[in-house]
Amino acid sequence: MDNARVIAAIVFAGSIILLADAWMKANQPPPQEVAPATTQGPPAVVDSTVPEVTLEADSTSATPVVSAPSPAAPSARVVTVRTDLYQAKISTQGGVLQTLELLKHYSKDDPDTNLKLFDKNGERTYVAQSGLIGQGLPNHSTLYQITGDRFELQPRANELLVELRASEVSGLDVIQRYTFRRGSYVIDVDYEITNKRGEPLSAHGYFQFLRDGNPAAGDSKMMPTFTGGAVYTDESKFTKVDFEDMDKNKVKYPRKAEDGWAAIVQHYFVAAWLPPQGTPREYFSKARGNNLYAVGTILPVDRIAPGAVGTLGSRLYAGPQDQGAMAAAAPGLELTVDYGWLTVIAAPLFWLLSAIQQWVGNWGVAIILLTVIIKLVFYPLSAASYKSMAKMRVLAPKLQSLKETYGDDRQRMQQAMMELYKTEKINPLGGCLPILVQIPVFIALYWVLMASVELRNAPFILWIDDLSAKDPYYVLPILMGLSMIIQSWLSPTPPDPVQAKIMKIMPVVFSVFFFFFPAGLVLYWLVNNILSILQQWRITRVIERSKPANANR
């Protein structure tokens, strides 16, 4: 191609298209090279002789019941729990955590209501279930007893305990206990088992999520994000478990481990079961039919002697994808904020963006300052690119003259153009190659701005009260389109009519495309364009002023 600016523009356009396509595929990593589970449920970790009321058994494995919650028993109740971060509802039927509102985050569909991470209604099923596997032990369909209907974290208290007691069956006394803590998105879910039998007790417990396969409420149809399961172990690291793969039984991850966690991931939020490190566990994911999917883990209960008390528990992280909080909760949990294959670049960019925000107190201002820093870092490369473009702009009349001279003889015209480039000491790709080097940084920052929950509900100025949402009045996309038009004016006019049309259409296409992008991302691109215009204008002016002097030599 004989115009470096057109090459650069097409590279940018292609990168955006690939970018959107990659995001629509939710950055699915290659499947891990580990043995897949032989069934969609967990393997034979549980004694297959346990009654079928608690297990689904086949010839090779036994799987805890993870079907949809049964209709509430006539005597079942729902108790309300309120802390500084949550308002939750727990059913006495199975102790299921069936509603979890995040008090610090509002719904995208209705800014006047809290976001419901867990919910169980006619349109949504997303609940946290747990239970014990063993003869006479309660599961998530068992009716528990509880004293009280409402539990609230008191102003001076740091913990809130909610205890549910199962009716004694066959000499077993079981208490299910939820522990909520002030300022924490980690909930402890524990079982206390008193063995009143005359023989030792062996059992297992399961902790699982049951969710429909629909995207999260408020997700953009133009820019869909990943919603599905995830499993992490030290062996396989972070592995996504797509709902469609569960349908086809194509999921691959280590089912046995002594570390890691199982989770449900959606845009900005995650719920994960975090068993104690060093405890043997088995992970499972299973399509349950009717657009319902289960993801979870099975843990062993240490052998309980007659008259002794045994315990089993797992922590539950349920909240925003706050990288600091997740990293403190469990190794690798911060990887649910998936930056794709450019994590090595994106992670430092997010760290720098966060550091700037702590200094200035505004995420929009932090984006602007980060853009300036990136522009300064790449200033030498950008300068080389714009110098090449400026020289091409000065050369444009001669290129047009060659076109008029050779007409449709493209071969002779190309030869003449190459001789002209050689004479003028111009590399026609000089404006493109420096930009190619910067593209990975642009893409990495794109993922940072798209995936960071910190930008959700974060105001900038005036009408922009949420940097994770599109500009409600499309001011930023329009300004960005205007900035691209100005850039095209500063660029050399391509002698090829097709290229010239591309240059004219590009600002319109980009502007429309960015109408649906989050305001934070458009803000970055707009500031980057403005800085590019200033740098390009200055360099072009210097090159064009030197033209007469060069001509007299």
C-alpha positions as CSV (number, residue, x, y, z in Angstrom):
1,M,0.0,0.0,0.0
2,D,1.3,3.4,-0.9
3,N,0.0,5.4,2.0
4,A,1.2,4.8,5.5
5,R,-1.7,6.6,7.2
6,V,-4.2,4.4,5.5
7,I,-2.2,1.3,6.6
8,A,-2.3,2.7,10.2
9,A,-6.0,3.4,10.0
10,I,-6.8,-0.1,8.7
11,V,-4.6,-1.6,11.4
12,F,-6.5,0.3,14.0
13,A,-9.8,-0.7,12.5
14,G,-8.8,-4.4,12.3
15,S,-7.6,-4.3,15.9
16,I,-10.9,-3.0,17.1
17,I,-12.8,-5.7,15.1
18,L,-10.6,-8.4,16.5
19,L,-10.9,-6.8,19.9
20,A,-14.7,-7.0,19.8
21,D,-14.6,-10.5,18.5
22,A,-12.2,-11.6,21.2
23,W,-14.4,-10.0,23.9
24,M,-17.6,-11.6,22.5
25,K,-15.9,-15.0,22.9
26,A,-15.2,-13.9,26.5
27,N,-11.4,-14.5,26.0
28,Q,-11.9,-18.2,26.3
29,P,-8.4,-19.7,27.1
30,P,-7.3,-23.0,25.5
31,P,-8.5,-26.0,27.4
32,Q,-6.1,-27.3,29.9
33,E,-4.3,-30.5,29.0
34,V,-5.6,-32.5,31.9
35,A,-7.8,-35.5,32.1
36,P,-11.5,-34.6,31.8
37,A,-14.1,-35.9,34.2
38,T,-15.6,-39.2,33.1
39,T,-19.0,-37.8,33.8
40,Q,-20.4,-34.4,34.0
41,G,-20.7,-34.8,37.8
42,P,-17.9,-35.5,40.3
43,P,-16.2,-38.9,40.5
44,A,-16.5,-41.7,43.0
45,V,-15.6,-39.8,46.1
46,V,-18.8,-40.7,47.9
47,D,-19.9,-44.1,49.0
48,S,-22.4,-45.3,46.4
49,T,-24.4,-47.1,49.0
50,V,-25.8,-43.8,50.4
51,P,-29.6,-43.6,49.8
52,E,-30.7,-42.1,46.5
53,V,-32.5,-39.3,48.2
54,T,-29.1,-37.7,48.5
55,L,-27.2,-39.1,45.6
56,E,-27.6,-39.8,41.9
57,A,-25.5,-42.9,41.3
58,D,-24.3,-44.7,38.2
59,S,-21.9,-47.5,37.7
60,T,-18.8,-45.3,38.2
61,S,-19.7,-42.3,40.3
62,A,-21.9,-40.8,42.9
63,T,-23.0,-37.2,42.5
64,P,-24.8,-35.0,45.1
65,V,-28.3,-33.9,44.0
66,V,-27.8,-30.5,42.4
67,S,-31.2,-30.1,40.8
68,A,-33.4,-27.0,41.0
69,P,-34.6,-26.2,44.5
70,S,-37.7,-28.1,45.4
71,P,-40.9,-26.2,46.1
72,A,-40.8,-24.9,49.6
73,A,-42.2,-27.3,52.3
74,P,-45.4,-26.0,54.0
75,S,-43.5,-25.2,57.2
76,A,-40.4,-23.7,55.5
77,R,-39.5,-20.1,56.2
78,V,-37.2,-17.5,54.8
79,V,-35.1,-15.5,57.2
80,T,-33.5,-12.1,56.4
81,V,-29.9,-11.2,57.2
82,R,-28.5,-7.7,56.9
83,T,-24.9,-6.6,57.3
84,D,-23.0,-3.5,56.1
85,L,-22.5,-5.1,52.7
86,Y,-25.3,-7.6,52.3
87,Q,-29.0,-8.1,52.6
88,A,-29.6,-11.9,52.3
89,K,-32.4,-14.3,52.5
90,I,-31.8,-17.9,53.7
91,S,-34.4,-20.6,53.3
92,T,-34.9,-23.0,56.2
93,Q,-35.4,-25.6,53.5
94,G,-31.9,-26.8,53.1
95,G,-30.3,-23.6,54.4
96,V,-30.1,-22.4,50.8
97,L,-28.8,-18.9,50.4
98,Q,-31.4,-17.9,47.8
99,T,-31.1,-14.1,47.7
100,L,-28.0,-11.9,48.1
101,E,-28.2,-8.2,47.5
102,L,-25.0,-6.1,47.4
103,L,-25.7,-2.9,49.3
104,K,-22.8,-1.1,47.8
105,H,-23.8,-1.8,44.1
106,Y,-27.0,-0.9,42.4
107,S,-28.7,-2.7,39.5
108,K,-28.0,-1.5,36.0
109,D,-31.6,-2.1,35.1
110,D,-32.9,0.0,38.0
111,P,-30.4,2.4,39.7
112,D,-32.9,2.7,42.7
113,T,-32.5,-0.9,43.7
114,N,-29.5,-2.9,45.0
115,L,-27.9,-5.5,42.7
116,K,-29.0,-9.0,43.4
117,L,-26.1,-11.4,42.9
118,F,-28.2,-14.4,44.0
119,D,-31.9,-14.5,43.4
120,K,-34.6,-17.1,42.9
121,N,-37.7,-15.9,41.1
122,G,-39.6,-16.7,37.9
123,E,-36.9,-15.3,35.6
124,R,-33.7,-15.9,37.6
125,T,-32.2,-18.9,39.4
126,Y,-28.9,-18.3,41.0
127,V,-28.5,-19.8,44.5
128,A,-25.8,-21.2,46.8
129,Q,-26.5,-24.7,48.1
130,S,-24.7,-27.0,50.4
131,G,-25.4,-30.2,52.3
132,L,-24.0,-33.4,53.7
133,I,-23.7,-36.7,51.9
134,G,-24.2,-39.7,54.2
135,Q,-26.9,-41.8,55.8
136,G,-29.3,-39.7,57.8
137,L,-27.4,-36.5,57.0
138,P,-29.2,-33.3,55.8
139,N,-28.9,-32.0,52.3
140,H,-30.2,-28.8,50.7
141,S,-33.8,-30.1,50.7
142,T,-33.9,-30.9,54.4
143,L,-36.1,-28.7,56.6
144,Y,-34.1,-26.9,59.3
145,Q,-35.2,-25.1,62.4
146,I,-34.2,-21.6,63.3
147,T,-35.1,-19.1,66.0
148,G,-36.0,-15.7,64.7
149,D,-36.9,-14.2,61.3
150,R,-34.4,-11.3,61.0
151,F,-30.7,-11.1,61.8
152,E,-28.8,-7.8,61.6
153,L,-25.2,-7.0,62.2
154,Q,-25.1,-4.6,65.2
155,P,-23.2,-1.3,65.0
156,R,-20.4,-2.4,67.3
157,A,-20.2,-6.0,66.2
158,N,-17.8,-7.5,63.7
159,E,-19.5,-10.8,63.2
160,L,-23.0,-12.1,62.7
161,L,-23.9,-15.8,63.2
162,V,-26.9,-17.5,61.7
163,E,-27.5,-21.0,62.9
164,L,-29.9,-23.5,61.5
165,R,-30.5,-26.9,63.2
166,A,-31.7,-30.0,61.5
167,S,-34.0,-32.4,63.3
168,E,-32.1,-35.3,64.9
169,V,-32.2,-38.3,62.6
170,S,-30.7,-41.7,63.4
171,G,-28.6,-40.4,66.2
172,L,-27.1,-37.4,64.4
173,D,-27.4,-33.8,65.4
174,V,-26.4,-31.3,62.7
175,I,-26.1,-27.5,62.8
176,Q,-25.5,-25.4,59.7
177,R,-23.8,-22.1,60.5
178,Y,-23.4,-18.9,58.4
179,T,-20.8,-16.4,59.6
180,F,-21.0,-12.9,58.1
181,R,-18.2,-10.3,58.9
182,R,-18.2,-6.6,58.8
183,G,-16.5,-5.2,55.7
184,S,-16.0,-8.6,54.1
185,Y,-17.4,-10.3,51.1
186,V,-16.4,-13.7,52.5
187,I,-19.0,-15.8,54.3
188,D,-18.2,-18.9,56.3
189,V,-20.5,-21.8,55.7
190,D,-19.9,-24.6,58.3
191,Y,-21.5,-27.8,59.5
192,E,-21.2,-29.1,63.0
193,I,-22.0,-32.8,63.3
194,T,-22.6,-34.6,66.6
195,N,-22.4,-38.4,66.3
196,K,-24.7,-39.9,69.0
197,R,-24.6,-43.3,67.3
198,G,-22.6,-46.3,68.7
199,E,-20.5,-46.5,65.5
200,P,-18.1,-44.1,63.7
201,L,-19.5,-41.9,61.0
202,S,-18.0,-41.3,57.6
203,A,-19.5,-38.6,55.4
204,H,-18.8,-36.0,52.7
205,G,-20.2,-32.6,52.1
206,Y,-20.9,-30.6,49.0
207,F,-20.9,-26.9,48.2
208,Q,-22.3,-25.7,44.9
209,F,-23.9,-23.0,42.9
210,L,-27.1,-23.6,40.8
211,R,-27.5,-21.0,38.1
212,D,-29.5,-20.5,34.9
213,G,-27.5,-20.0,31.7
214,N,-28.8,-16.5,31.0
215,P,-26.4,-13.6,30.8
216,A,-26.2,-11.3,33.8
217,A,-28.8,-8.5,34.0
218,G,-27.6,-5.3,32.5
219,D,-25.0,-6.9,30.1
220,S,-24.8,-5.1,26.8
221,K,-25.9,-7.0,23.8
222,M,-23.4,-5.1,21.7
223,M,-20.6,-6.1,24.0
224,P,-21.4,-9.4,25.7
225,T,-19.1,-10.7,28.4
226,F,-18.3,-14.1,29.8
227,T,-20.9,-15.7,32.1
228,G,-20.2,-19.2,33.3
229,G,-18.3,-21.5,35.6
230,A,-14.6,-21.5,36.5
231,V,-12.3,-23.8,38.4
232,Y,-8.8,-23.0,39.7
233,T,-6.1,-25.4,40.9
234,D,-2.4,-25.0,41.2
235,E,-2.1,-27.7,38.5
236,S,-4.3,-26.3,35.8
237,K,-4.5,-22.6,37.0
238,F,-7.6,-20.7,35.9
239,T,-10.0,-22.7,33.7
240,K,-13.3,-21.3,32.4
241,V,-16.2,-23.7,32.2
242,D,-18.6,-22.6,29.6
243,F,-22.3,-23.5,30.0
244,E,-22.4,-24.8,26.4
245,D,-19.4,-27.0,27.2
246,M,-21.3,-28.4,30.2
247,D,-24.2,-29.2,27.8
248,K,-21.8,-31.1,25.6
249,N,-19.8,-32.7,28.4
250,K,-16.6,-31.1,27.0
251,V,-15.3,-29.5,30.2
252,K,-11.7,-30.2,31.1
253,Y,-10.1,-29.5,34.5
254,P,-8.6,-31.7,37.3
255,R,-11.4,-33.1,39.3
256,K,-9.2,-34.1,42.2
257,A,-7.0,-31.6,44.0
258,E,-6.0,-30.3,47.4
259,D,-6.2,-26.7,46.6
260,G,-8.1,-24.2,44.5
261,W,-11.8,-23.2,44.2
262,A,-14.9,-23.4,42.0
263,A,-16.8,-20.3,40.9
264,I,-19.5,-18.7,38.8
265,V,-18.2,-15.7,37.0
266,Q,-20.1,-12.8,35.4
267,H,-19.2,-9.3,34.4
268,Y,-17.8,-7.4,37.4
269,F,-18.9,-10.0,40.0
270,V,-18.0,-13.5,41.1
271,A,-19.2,-16.1,43.6
272,A,-16.7,-18.8,44.6
273,W,-16.5,-21.7,47.0
274,L,-13.1,-21.5,48.8
275,P,-12.4,-24.8,50.6
276,P,-9.5,-24.8,53.1
277,Q,-6.1,-25.2,51.4
278,G,-4.6,-28.7,51.8
279,T,-8.0,-30.3,52.1
280,P,-8.7,-33.0,49.5
281,R,-11.6,-32.0,47.3
282,E,-13.3,-32.9,44.0
283,Y,-14.7,-30.4,41.6
284,F,-17.8,-30.9,39.4
285,S,-19.8,-29.0,36.8
286,K,-23.0,-30.4,35.4
287,A,-25.9,-29.3,33.1
288,R,-29.1,-30.0,35.0
289,G,-31.5,-29.4,32.1
290,N,-34.1,-26.6,31.8
291,N,-31.2,-24.1,31.3
292,L,-29.8,-24.8,34.8
293,Y,-26.2,-25.5,35.6
294,A,-24.3,-26.6,38.8
295,V,-20.7,-25.9,39.7
296,G,-19.2,-26.9,43.0
297,T,-16.9,-29.1,45.1
298,I,-17.2,-32.1,47.3
299,L,-15.2,-32.3,50.6
300,P,-14.6,-35.2,53.0
301,V,-15.6,-35.1,56.6
302,D,-13.0,-36.5,59.0
303,R,-14.2,-39.8,60.6
304,I,-16.3,-38.9,63.6
305,A,-16.1,-41.3,66.5
306,P,-19.2,-42.2,68.6
307,G,-20.0,-39.3,70.9
308,A,-17.6,-37.0,69.1
309,V,-18.3,-33.8,67.1
310,G,-17.0,-33.3,63.6
311,T,-16.9,-30.2,61.5
312,L,-16.9,-29.3,57.8
313,G,-16.9,-26.0,56.1
314,S,-16.0,-23.8,53.2
315,R,-15.7,-20.1,52.7
316,L,-17.9,-18.4,50.2
317,Y,-16.7,-15.3,48.3
318,A,-19.7,-13.5,46.8
319,G,-19.3,-9.9,45.6
320,P,-17.5,-7.6,43.2
321,Q,-14.3,-8.6,41.4
322,D,-12.2,-6.4,43.6
323,Q,-8.7,-7.6,42.9
324,G,-7.3,-6.7,46.2
325,A,-10.1,-8.4,48.2
326,M,-10.0,-11.5,46.0
327,A,-6.3,-11.9,46.2
328,A,-6.5,-11.8,50.0
329,A,-9.4,-14.3,50.0
330,A,-7.8,-17.1,48.0
331,P,-4.8,-17.7,45.6
332,G,-5.7,-17.1,42.0
333,L,-9.2,-15.7,42.7
334,E,-8.1,-12.4,41.2
335,L,-7.7,-14.1,37.9
336,T,-11.5,-14.0,37.5
337,V,-10.8,-10.5,36.2
338,D,-9.6,-12.0,32.9
339,Y,-7.4,-9.7,30.8
340,G,-6.8,-12.5,28.3
341,W,-3.5,-13.1,26.7
342,L,-2.2,-9.6,27.5
343,T,-2.5,-9.9,31.3
344,V,1.3,-9.3,31.6
345,I,0.7,-5.8,30.3
346,A,-2.9,-5.2,31.6
347,A,-2.1,-6.0,35.2
348,P,0.6,-3.3,35.6
349,L,-1.7,-0.8,33.8
350,F,-4.5,-1.5,36.3
351,W,-2.0,-1.1,39.2
352,L,-0.9,2.2,37.8
353,L,-4.5,3.4,37.1
354,S,-5.4,2.5,40.7
355,A,-2.4,4.3,42.1
356,I,-3.3,7.4,40.2
357,Q,-6.9,7.2,41.3
358,Q,-5.9,7.0,44.9
359,W,-3.9,10.2,44.4
360,V,-6.6,12.2,42.5
361,G,-9.7,10.6,43.9
362,N,-11.5,10.4,40.5
363,W,-11.4,7.5,38.1
364,G,-12.1,9.7,35.0
365,V,-9.2,12.0,35.9
366,A,-7.0,8.9,36.5
367,I,-7.8,7.6,33.0
368,I,-6.8,11.0,31.5
369,L,-3.5,11.0,33.4
370,L,-2.8,7.4,32.6
371,T,-3.3,8.2,28.9
372,V,-0.9,11.1,29.2
373,I,1.7,8.8,30.8
374,I,1.3,6.2,28.1
375,K,1.6,8.9,25.4
376,L,4.8,10.1,26.9
377,V,6.3,6.6,27.1
378,F,5.5,6.1,23.4
379,Y,6.4,9.6,22.3
380,P,9.5,8.6,20.4
381,L,7.6,5.9,18.4
382,S,4.7,8.2,17.8
383,A,7.1,10.9,16.6
384,A,8.7,8.6,14.1
385,S,5.3,7.6,12.8
386,Y,4.0,11.2,12.5
387,K,7.3,12.3,10.8
388,S,6.8,9.6,8.2
389,M,3.2,10.7,7.7
390,A,4.2,14.3,7.4
391,K,6.8,13.5,4.8
392,M,4.1,11.5,2.9
393,R,1.8,14.5,3.1
394,V,4.5,16.8,1.6
395,L,5.0,14.2,-1.1
396,A,1.3,13.9,-1.9
397,P,1.3,16.3,-4.9
398,K,4.2,14.4,-6.5
399,L,2.3,11.1,-5.9
400,Q,-0.8,12.6,-7.5
401,S,1.3,13.7,-10.4
402,L,2.6,10.2,-10.9
403,K,-0.9,8.9,-10.9
404,E,-1.9,11.3,-13.6
405,T,1.2,10.5,-15.6
406,Y,0.8,6.7,-15.6
407,G,-2.9,6.5,-15.5
408,D,-4.1,2.8,-15.2
409,D,-0.6,1.4,-15.6
410,R,-0.3,0.4,-11.9
411,Q,2.9,-1.6,-12.4
412,R,4.8,1.4,-13.8
413,M,3.2,3.7,-11.3
414,Q,4.4,1.5,-8.4
415,Q,7.9,1.4,-9.8
416,A,7.9,5.2,-10.1
417,M,6.6,5.6,-6.5
418,M,9.3,3.3,-5.1
419,E,12.0,5.3,-6.9
420,L,10.5,8.5,-5.5
421,Y,10.5,7.0,-2.0
422,K,14.1,6.1,-2.4
423,T,15.1,9.5,-3.7
424,E,13.2,11.3,-0.9
425,K,14.5,8.7,1.7
426,I,11.0,7.9,2.9
427,N,9.9,4.5,4.2
428,P,6.2,4.1,3.2
429,L,5.7,1.8,6.2
430,G,7.4,4.2,8.6
431,G,4.0,5.4,9.8
432,C,2.6,2.0,10.4
433,L,5.3,0.0,12.2
434,P,5.5,2.2,15.3
435,I,1.8,2.0,15.7
436,L,1.9,-1.8,15.5
437,V,4.2,-1.9,18.5
438,Q,1.7,0.2,20.5
439,I,-1.4,-1.9,19.7
440,P,-0.9,-4.5,22.5
441,V,-0.9,-1.7,25.0
442,F,-4.1,-0.3,23.5
443,I,-5.8,-3.7,23.7
444,A,-4.5,-4.4,27.2
445,L,-5.9,-1.0,28.4
446,Y,-9.2,-1.8,26.6
447,W,-9.5,-4.9,28.7
448,V,-8.6,-3.1,31.9
449,L,-11.3,-0.5,31.4
450,M,-13.8,-3.1,30.4
451,A,-13.2,-5.5,33.2
452,S,-12.6,-3.2,36.2
453,V,-15.5,-3.2,38.6
454,E,-14.0,-0.1,40.2
455,L,-15.3,1.9,37.2
456,R,-18.8,0.6,37.8
457,N,-20.9,3.4,39.2
458,A,-17.8,5.6,39.3
459,P,-18.7,9.3,38.3
460,F,-16.5,11.5,36.2
461,I,-18.0,15.0,35.7
462,L,-21.4,16.5,35.1
463,W,-23.6,14.1,33.1
464,I,-21.2,11.1,33.3
465,D,-22.1,9.4,36.5
466,D,-20.9,5.9,35.6
467,L,-17.7,5.3,33.7
468,S,-18.7,1.7,33.0
469,A,-21.9,2.7,31.1
470,K,-22.2,4.4,27.8
471,D,-22.3,8.2,27.6
472,P,-26.1,8.9,27.9
473,Y,-25.9,11.9,25.6
474,Y,-23.1,10.5,23.3
475,V,-21.0,13.6,23.8
476,L,-17.7,11.7,24.2
477,P,-18.3,9.5,21.1
478,I,-19.2,12.5,19.0
479,L,-16.1,14.4,20.2
480,M,-14.0,11.3,19.4
481,G,-15.4,11.3,15.9
482,L,-14.6,14.9,15.4
483,S,-11.0,14.3,16.7
484,M,-10.7,11.5,14.1
485,I,-11.8,13.9,11.3
486,I,-9.2,16.4,12.4
487,Q,-6.6,13.6,12.3
488,S,-7.6,12.8,8.8
489,W,-7.1,16.4,7.8
490,L,-3.6,16.3,9.1
491,S,-2.8,13.1,7.2
492,P,-1.7,12.9,3.6
493,T,-4.5,12.5,1.0
494,P,-4.2,9.1,-0.6
495,P,-3.9,9.1,-4.4
496,D,-6.1,6.0,-4.6
497,P,-9.8,7.0,-4.5
498,V,-10.7,3.8,-2.6
499,Q,-8.2,4.7,0.1
500,A,-9.5,8.2,0.2
501,K,-13.1,7.0,0.8
502,I,-11.9,4.7,3.6
503,M,-10.3,7.7,5.2
504,K,-13.5,9.7,5.1
505,I,-15.7,6.8,6.3
506,M,-13.4,5.7,9.2
507,P,-14.4,8.5,11.7
508,V,-18.1,7.8,11.1
509,V,-17.6,4.1,11.6
510,F,-15.6,4.5,14.7
511,S,-18.0,7.0,16.2
512,V,-21.0,4.8,15.8
513,F,-19.0,1.8,17.2
514,F,-18.0,3.8,20.2
515,F,-21.6,4.9,20.9
516,F,-22.0,1.6,22.7
517,F,-18.7,1.5,24.5
518,P,-18.3,2.4,28.2
519,A,-17.7,6.1,28.8
520,G,-14.3,5.3,30.5
521,L,-13.0,3.6,27.4
522,V,-14.2,6.4,25.1
523,L,-12.7,9.0,27.4
524,Y,-9.3,7.2,27.1
525,W,-9.6,7.1,23.3
526,L,-10.6,10.7,23.0
527,V,-7.8,12.0,25.2
528,N,-5.3,9.8,23.2
529,N,-6.6,11.3,19.9
530,I,-6.3,14.9,21.2
531,L,-2.7,14.3,22.3
532,S,-2.0,12.6,19.0
533,I,-3.5,15.6,17.1
534,L,-1.2,18.0,19.0
535,Q,1.9,15.9,18.4
536,Q,1.0,15.3,14.7
537,W,0.2,18.9,14.1
538,R,3.5,20.1,15.6
539,I,5.6,17.6,13.6
540,T,3.7,18.2,10.4
541,R,4.2,21.9,10.8
542,V,7.9,21.5,11.3
543,I,8.3,19.2,8.2
544,E,6.2,21.4,6.0
545,R,8.2,24.5,7.0
546,S,11.4,22.8,6.1
547,K,10.1,22.0,2.6
548,P,11.3,25.2,0.9
549,A,14.7,24.8,2.4
550,N,15.0,21.3,1.2
551,A,13.8,22.3,-2.2
552,N,16.6,24.8,-2.6
553,R,19.3,22.3,-1.8
